[in-house]
Amino acid sequence: MSDSVKLHESWKTPLAGEFATPHMQKLRQFLIDRKAAGARVFPKGSEYFRALDLTPLDQVRVVILGQDPYHGEGQAHGLCFSVRPGVRTPPSLVNIYKELGTDLGVRPARHGFLEHWAKQGVLLLNSVLTVEMGQAAAHQGKGWELFTDAVIRLVNQKQDPVVFMLWGAYAQRKAGFVDGSRHLVLKAPHPSPLSAHNGFFGCRHFSQANGFLESKGIEPIDWALPEIAASA
């Protein structure tokens, strides 16, 4: 997998040992076998590490953790909660936009494409980086979780403070080792329609994140998404 990995140079050296581990070698073979068996694996191979390609390690200011890529046709492109231009905005992201509007007065985008955030230092990291069409959680327990744990450890080791937005019990467990004395760890229920009304709405994580960054002399995030053409 490491021979053709597409990710920013800042991650390659610190993650080199991780790519050489037995669990990553097994994962690589698993993906080859599933594709050979005719499985539709999302996202495409060049986008497995899209989050790490768009957001260099030294520029990470905020981490948002997801669980699995979307498993519908044309949705996943390597960033958690994000979908390609022209794809209907998923319900969880609709709720994220609602909270953004309440918290910061940001008008909801007419798309679900979050690369604007990623390019500013928002690491949009899923725990599991691949999935199969129509089969949620199909690739859980195959090795991705160990790899993304290593990614989170690298961010946790950064000297510059980072904001971790942990939505839902899964994300909160996964990043449970993050040093809250140096970084800002924000916790809320998941923005899914099943749980958003239990405390995600009103959590004000976006204003808290920007306030924290500014207090540390770090540029805040522009959460307002630019409009884009469906073919972008």
C-alpha positions as CSV (number, residue, x, y, z in Angstrom):
1,M,0.0,0.0,0.0
2,S,2.8,2.4,0.8
3,D,4.3,2.4,-2.7
4,S,1.3,4.2,-4.2
5,V,0.0,6.1,-1.2
6,K,-1.2,9.6,-1.9
7,L,-0.9,11.7,1.1
8,H,1.0,14.9,2.1
9,E,4.7,14.6,2.7
10,S,4.4,15.8,6.3
11,W,2.6,12.5,7.2
12,K,4.8,10.1,5.1
13,T,7.9,9.9,7.4
14,P,6.1,9.7,10.8
15,L,3.7,7.1,9.3
16,A,6.2,5.1,7.4
17,G,6.6,2.5,10.1
18,E,2.8,2.2,10.4
19,F,2.5,1.2,6.7
20,A,5.0,-1.5,7.2
21,T,3.1,-3.2,10.1
22,P,1.5,-6.7,9.7
23,H,-2.0,-5.3,10.1
24,M,-1.5,-2.8,7.3
25,Q,-0.1,-5.6,5.1
26,K,-3.1,-7.7,5.9
27,L,-5.4,-4.8,5.2
28,R,-3.8,-4.3,1.8
29,Q,-4.4,-7.9,0.9
30,F,-8.0,-7.8,2.1
31,L,-8.7,-4.8,-0.1
32,I,-7.1,-6.5,-3.1
33,D,-9.1,-9.7,-2.5
34,R,-12.4,-7.8,-2.0
35,K,-12.0,-5.9,-5.3
36,A,-11.0,-9.1,-7.1
37,A,-14.2,-10.7,-5.8
38,G,-16.2,-7.8,-7.4
39,A,-16.9,-5.7,-4.4
40,R,-17.5,-2.0,-4.9
41,V,-15.0,-0.4,-2.5
42,F,-15.5,3.3,-1.6
43,P,-13.8,5.7,-1.9
44,K,-11.5,5.1,-4.8
45,G,-8.0,4.1,-4.0
46,S,-6.4,7.4,-4.7
47,E,-8.7,9.0,-2.1
48,Y,-8.3,6.6,0.8
49,F,-5.9,9.1,2.5
50,R,-7.5,12.3,1.1
51,A,-7.8,13.8,4.6
52,L,-4.1,13.4,5.1
53,D,-3.3,14.8,1.7
54,L,-5.4,18.0,2.1
55,T,-4.4,18.7,5.7
56,P,-0.7,18.6,6.4
57,L,0.3,17.4,9.9
58,D,1.9,20.7,10.8
59,Q,-1.2,22.6,9.8
60,V,-3.8,20.7,11.7
61,R,-5.8,23.0,13.9
62,V,-9.0,21.1,14.4
63,V,-9.8,17.3,14.3
64,I,-13.3,16.0,13.5
65,L,-13.6,12.3,13.8
66,G,-16.1,10.1,11.8
67,Q,-16.6,6.4,11.8
68,D,-17.0,5.0,8.3
69,P,-17.1,6.4,4.8
70,Y,-20.6,6.8,3.3
71,H,-21.5,3.6,1.4
72,G,-23.8,5.1,-1.3
73,E,-22.8,5.6,-4.9
74,G,-20.7,8.6,-5.5
75,Q,-20.7,9.9,-1.9
76,A,-17.4,9.1,-0.2
77,H,-14.2,10.9,-1.2
78,G,-12.0,10.5,1.8
79,L,-13.2,13.2,4.2
80,C,-15.6,12.4,7.1
81,F,-19.1,13.9,6.8
82,S,-18.3,15.2,3.3
83,V,-19.8,14.2,0.0
84,R,-18.9,15.1,-3.6
85,P,-20.4,18.1,-5.3
86,G,-23.7,17.4,-6.8
87,V,-24.5,14.7,-4.2
88,R,-27.4,15.3,-1.7
89,T,-26.2,16.5,1.6
90,P,-26.5,13.7,4.2
91,P,-28.7,14.1,7.2
92,S,-25.9,14.3,9.8
93,L,-24.2,17.1,7.7
94,V,-27.5,18.9,7.5
95,N,-27.6,19.0,11.3
96,I,-24.0,20.2,11.4
97,Y,-25.0,23.1,9.2
98,K,-28.0,23.8,11.5
99,E,-25.7,24.0,14.5
100,L,-23.2,26.2,12.5
101,G,-26.1,28.6,11.7
102,T,-27.3,28.8,15.4
103,D,-23.7,29.1,16.7
104,L,-22.0,31.4,14.3
105,G,-24.8,32.6,12.0
106,V,-23.2,30.7,9.0
107,R,-25.7,30.1,6.3
108,P,-26.0,26.4,5.2
109,A,-24.2,25.5,2.0
110,R,-26.2,24.1,-0.8
111,H,-23.7,21.3,-1.1
112,G,-21.9,18.9,1.3
113,F,-18.3,19.3,0.0
114,L,-16.1,20.1,2.9
115,E,-12.7,20.5,1.3
116,H,-12.7,24.2,2.2
117,W,-12.4,23.1,5.8
118,A,-9.8,20.5,5.2
119,K,-7.6,23.0,3.4
120,Q,-7.6,25.3,6.4
121,G,-6.4,22.7,8.8
122,V,-9.5,20.8,9.8
123,L,-8.6,17.1,9.7
124,L,-11.7,15.3,8.6
125,L,-10.7,11.8,9.6
126,N,-12.8,8.7,9.6
127,S,-11.8,5.8,11.9
128,V,-12.2,3.3,9.0
129,L,-11.1,4.6,5.6
130,T,-12.9,2.2,3.2
131,V,-16.3,0.6,3.0
132,E,-18.3,-1.4,0.4
133,M,-21.3,-0.2,-1.5
134,G,-24.5,-0.6,0.5
135,Q,-22.7,-2.3,3.4
136,A,-22.1,0.0,6.4
137,A,-19.1,-1.0,8.6
138,A,-18.1,-3.7,6.0
139,H,-14.4,-2.9,6.7
140,Q,-14.4,-2.4,10.4
141,G,-11.9,-4.5,12.3
142,K,-9.6,-5.0,9.3
143,G,-6.8,-2.8,10.5
144,W,-7.8,0.7,9.6
145,E,-8.6,1.6,13.3
146,L,-5.0,0.9,14.3
147,F,-3.8,3.1,11.5
148,T,-6.1,6.0,12.4
149,D,-5.2,5.6,16.0
150,A,-1.6,6.3,15.0
151,V,-2.7,9.4,13.1
152,I,-4.5,10.7,16.2
153,R,-1.4,10.0,18.3
154,L,0.7,12.1,15.9
155,V,-1.7,15.0,16.2
156,N,-1.8,14.6,20.0
157,Q,2.0,15.0,20.1
158,K,1.9,18.3,18.3
159,Q,3.3,21.2,20.3
160,D,0.7,23.6,18.9
161,P,-2.7,23.2,20.6
162,V,-5.4,21.5,18.5
163,V,-9.2,21.3,18.9
164,F,-10.7,17.9,18.9
165,M,-14.5,17.8,18.1
166,L,-15.7,14.4,19.3
167,W,-19.3,13.7,18.3
168,G,-20.8,10.6,19.7
169,A,-19.5,7.8,22.0
170,Y,-17.4,6.1,19.3
171,A,-15.3,9.2,18.5
172,Q,-15.0,10.0,22.2
173,R,-13.7,6.5,23.0
174,K,-11.3,6.5,20.0
175,A,-9.7,9.8,21.0
176,G,-9.9,9.1,24.7
177,F,-6.1,9.3,25.1
178,V,-5.8,12.9,23.8
179,D,-4.1,15.2,26.2
180,G,-6.9,17.6,27.4
181,S,-4.4,19.7,29.3
182,R,-2.8,20.9,26.0
183,H,-5.6,20.5,23.5
184,L,-9.2,21.5,23.6
185,V,-11.4,18.4,23.7
186,L,-15.0,19.1,22.9
187,K,-17.6,16.4,23.3
188,A,-21.3,16.2,22.2
189,P,-23.7,13.6,20.9
190,H,-23.4,12.6,17.2
191,P,-25.2,14.9,14.7
192,S,-27.2,12.0,13.4
193,P,-31.0,12.6,13.3
194,L,-31.2,9.9,16.0
195,S,-29.2,11.8,18.5
196,A,-28.7,15.4,17.5
197,H,-31.6,16.7,19.6
198,N,-30.0,15.1,22.7
199,G,-27.3,17.7,23.0
200,F,-25.5,18.2,19.6
201,F,-27.8,21.1,18.9
202,G,-26.7,23.9,21.1
203,C,-23.2,22.5,21.8
204,R,-21.6,25.6,20.2
205,H,-18.4,23.7,19.3
206,F,-17.6,25.9,16.3
207,S,-17.5,29.2,18.3
208,Q,-15.6,27.4,21.1
209,A,-13.1,26.1,18.7
210,N,-12.4,29.5,17.1
211,G,-12.3,31.2,20.5
212,F,-9.7,28.7,21.7
213,L,-7.6,29.0,18.6
214,E,-7.7,32.8,18.8
215,S,-6.7,32.7,22.5
216,K,-3.6,30.8,21.5
217,G,-2.7,33.2,18.8
218,I,-3.8,30.8,16.1
219,E,-5.9,31.8,13.1
220,P,-9.5,30.7,13.5
221,I,-11.4,28.6,10.9
222,D,-13.6,30.1,8.3
223,W,-16.5,27.7,8.6
224,A,-18.6,29.3,5.9
225,L,-18.4,27.1,2.8
226,P,-18.1,28.8,-0.6
227,E,-20.7,27.9,-3.2
228,I,-19.3,25.5,-5.9
229,A,-20.5,24.1,-9.2
230,A,-21.8,20.6,-9.2
231,S,-19.0,19.5,-11.5
232,A,-16.2,20.8,-9.2
